[in-house]
């Protein structure tokens, strides 16, 4: 790791083995970004119990330009954290997940939740079991009676606002589901 790494042991003896493991785990953070400006790690053993060993707490503070990632693994009931190596592993995994999310966001790989296509009912042909939607982008979208969700096709009116899901049908783009906006149920 090419950055300042600060390691502190509290309420416990310095451990060369734990220090080596921390350095190893910190080096893995470089896989996610080269922008880390500092990494502070505090390992402490504040909880002494009569019938069990110490439960280690690990605090990570990772600084990047315009961002700080803080992770604390303080699990009083997680007996796996009687092993400082397990507590360290868990804390660094949490930091890695946060760095991965940051990296994906910056690369634009995080799914953006976009609103479904919407428009208004333009034509209805109840005897033929279909209608047409004028999409907000001007497209003409076919829909079948069975595509209408939570509404009675026969109670639909021209001009009703809808949102829909698209699919490729035999005659081009069609709505696979049609939801009437502002109406949870239209019943007869």
C-alpha positions in Angstrom: 0.0 0.0 0.0 1.4 3.4 -1.1 -0.4 5.4 1.6 0.0 6.2 5.2 -1.2 3.3 7.2 -1.7 4.0 10.9 -2.2 1.0 13.2 -3.2 1.3 16.9 -3.7 -1.4 19.5 -5.9 -0.5 22.4 -6.2 -2.4 25.7 -4.0 -5.1 24.3 -0.4 -5.9 23.6 1.1 -5.0 20.2 1.0 -8.0 17.9 3.5 -8.3 15.1 1.3 -11.0 13.5 -1.8 -8.8 13.6 0.2 -5.9 12.3 1.4 -8.0 9.3 -2.2 -9.1 8.6 -3.5 -5.5 8.7 -0.8 -4.5 6.2 -1.8 -7.4 4.0 -5.5 -6.6 4.1 -4.8 -2.8 3.6 -2.8 -3.6 0.4 -5.9 -5.4 -1.0 -7.8 -2.1 -0.9 -5.6 -0.8 -3.8 -7.6 -3.2 -6.0 -10.6 -0.8 -5.7 -8.9 2.5 -6.0 -5.5 4.2 -6.0 -7.0 7.4 -4.5 -6.8 6.3 -0.8 -5.0 9.1 1.1 -5.0 7.5 4.5 -6.0 4.3 6.3 -6.3 4.2 10.1 -6.9 0.9 11.9 -7.6 0.5 15.5 -7.9 -2.9 17.1 -9.1 -3.1 20.7 -10.1 -5.6 23.2 -12.3 -3.8 25.7 -14.7 -6.6 26.6 -13.6 -9.1 29.1 -15.9 -11.9 30.0 -15.5 -14.5 32.7 -16.3 -17.6 30.6 -15.1 -16.5 27.2 -12.2 -14.7 25.6 -12.0 -11.1 24.6 -14.2 -9.9 21.8 -12.1 -7.7 19.5 -13.4 -4.4 18.1 -12.0 -3.1 14.8 -12.3 0.5 13.6 -11.3 1.4 10.1 -11.1 5.0 8.8 -10.3 5.2 5.2 -9.9 8.7 3.6 -10.3 9.4 -0.1 -10.7 12.8 -1.9 -14.1 14.1 -0.9 -15.0 11.0 1.0 -14.4 9.0 4.2 -15.3 5.4 4.8 -15.7 4.5 8.5 -16.2 0.9 9.5 -16.6 -0.4 13.0 -16.9 -4.1 13.8 -18.1 -4.2 17.4 -20.1 -7.3 17.7 -20.6 -8.1 21.4 -22.4 -11.4 20.7 -20.3 -12.6 17.7 -18.1 -15.2 19.3 -16.1 -15.5 16.0 -14.7 -12.0 17.0 -12.9 -13.7 19.9 -10.3 -14.1 17.1 -8.8 -10.8 16.1 -8.0 -12.1 12.6 -11.8 -12.8 12.0 -12.7 -9.3 13.3 -10.1 -7.7 11.0 -11.3 -9.8 8.0 -14.9 -8.7 8.6 -14.1 -5.1 9.0 -11.9 -5.0 5.8 -14.6 -6.9 3.8 -17.1 -4.2 4.8 -14.7 -1.5 3.7 -14.1 -3.4 0.4 -17.8 -3.5 -0.3 -18.1 0.2 0.2 -15.1 0.9 -2.0 -16.5 -1.4 -4.7 -19.9 0.4 -4.6 -18.0 3.7 -5.0 -16.0 2.4 -7.9 -19.1 1.1 -9.6 -20.9 4.4 -9.2 -18.0 6.3 -10.6 -17.9 4.0 -13.6 -21.6 4.3 -14.1 -22.2 0.6 -13.5 -24.8 1.0 -10.7 -28.3 0.5 -12.1 -30.2 3.6 -12.1 -33.9 3.1 -11.5 -35.6 4.7 -14.4 -39.3 5.4 -14.5 -41.2 3.1 -16.8 -42.5 4.4 -20.1 -45.7 6.4 -19.8 -48.4 8.0 -21.9 -52.2 8.1 -22.4 -54.7 5.7 -23.8 -55.3 6.9 -27.3 -57.7 4.3 -28.8 -59.8 1.4 -27.3 -61.4 -1.5 -29.2 -63.2 -3.5 -26.6 -64.9 -5.8 -29.1 -61.4 -6.7 -30.5 -59.7 -6.9 -27.0 -57.0 -4.3 -27.6 -56.2 -0.6 -27.4 -53.4 1.8 -28.2 -51.3 4.1 -26.0 -49.7 7.3 -27.2 -46.4 7.2 -25.4 -44.9 10.4 -24.0 -42.2 10.2 -26.7 -44.9 10.1 -29.4 -44.7 6.4 -30.2 -47.9 4.4 -30.8 -48.0 1.3 -28.5 -50.4 -1.6 -28.9 -51.8 -3.4 -25.8 -54.0 -6.4 -25.4 -56.9 -6.6 -22.8 -54.9 -9.1 -20.8 -52.0 -6.6 -20.4 -54.1 -4.3 -18.2 -53.0 -4.9 -14.5 -55.4 -4.3 -11.6 -58.1 -2.7 -13.7 -61.1 -3.7 -15.8 -60.3 -3.2 -19.5 -64.0 -2.4 -20.2 -63.9 0.6 -17.8 -60.9 2.3 -19.4 -61.3 5.6 -21.1 -59.4 7.4 -23.8 -57.0 9.9 -22.3 -56.3 8.0 -19.1 -52.7 8.3 -18.0 -50.8 5.0 -17.9 -47.3 3.6 -17.5 -46.3 0.3 -19.1 -43.7 -2.3 -19.8 -42.6 -2.9 -23.3 -41.8 -6.1 -25.2 -41.3 -7.1 -28.8 -44.5 -8.8 -30.1 -45.5 -10.2 -33.5 -46.2 -6.8 -34.9 -43.4 -4.8 -33.2 -43.3 -3.1 -29.8 -46.3 -3.7 -27.6 -47.1 -3.2 -23.9 -46.8 -6.3 -21.9 -48.3 -4.7 -18.8 -50.4 -1.5 -18.5 -50.9 0.2 -15.2 -53.5 3.0 -14.9 -51.8 5.9 -13.1 -53.5 7.2 -10.0 -55.9 4.2 -9.8 -55.0 1.1 -7.8 -58.1 -0.8 -8.9 -60.8 -0.1 -11.4 -63.5 -2.6 -11.0 -66.9 -3.0 -12.6 
